[in-house]
Amino acid sequence: MRAADIPIDQEGALGLCRLLLRISQSSDTPTPPTPVAAEKTTPTLWERFDRWMAGLRQRDRERYLSQSQDIFDLEARIRALERRPYY
């Protein structure tokens, strides 16, 4: 079990940068509440690029795991990915 779960794997490096920017913006000045209609905007270029990169990374991981010979090999590969997320 890991000591700390860092959300880098799920969102990617750009997602982490976006999260840090949101935190820094929220701590500087208070933002007014946004209306519900504003939440349904189209994703920005960076968000689409981040989703595309996350999809590529997910496909690479699935391809790596699908090459396992048996359940023991699969479990060893999963443990290796948990220890070192970027293979």
N, C-alpha and C positions, 0 to 999 in steps of 0.2 A: 504494500500500500504506500502511496506517495504521501510525503509530508504536506505538500501544498499543491493544490490543483490550479494551474495557471491556464486561462482560457485561450492560449495561443493556438492550440491545435484546432479548436473549433472555428475560430474566426480568421486566423492567419495574422501575420505581422501587421498588415494594414488595419485590421480590425482592432488590434491592440493600440495602434497609434490613434485611431479614431476614438477609442475609449478614453485614452489619456487626454485628447483634446477636449472631449466633452467634460471631463472632470475639471480641467483647468478653466474652461469657460464658465462652468457652473460655480466654481469657487470665487471667481473674480467679481462677477456681477449677478445679482439675482435675475432670473428670467421669468417673464410672465407666463402663466399657464397657456398652453397652445390649444386652440380649438380642435375638435375631433376631425374636422375636414382637413386640417393641415397635416395630420398624421398619414394620410393616404396619398402622399406625393410620390412621384416616380423616384426610383433609386438614382443616386448620383453616379457619375462615372466611376468614382473610386469605390463605391459600394458594389457596383456591377463587376468591376475588376477583381475586387476582393472575393466575391462569390465565385467568380470563374476560377481564381487560383485555388480556393478551398475545394472546388469540385475536382480540379486536376489532382490535388494532393490526396483526396479521398479515393479517386480511381486508382492512383498509384498504390495506395495502401491495400485496397481490395485485390489488385492484381498480385501484389506480393503475397498476401495471405492465401490467395487461391492456388498458388504454386506449391502449397504444402502437400506432403505425401500421405500423412495420416493425422489423426487427432493430436498425437503427441507433438508432431512437428508444428501443427497449427498453434497449439498452446505455447510452444517455445517462441514462435514468431510473434505472437500477441504480447508475450512478456517482454520480448526485445523491443517492440514498438512502444510499450508503456515506459520502459526505461529510457529509451532514446527515441523521441517522437519523429525526428527527421532521419530517415535511413537513406 
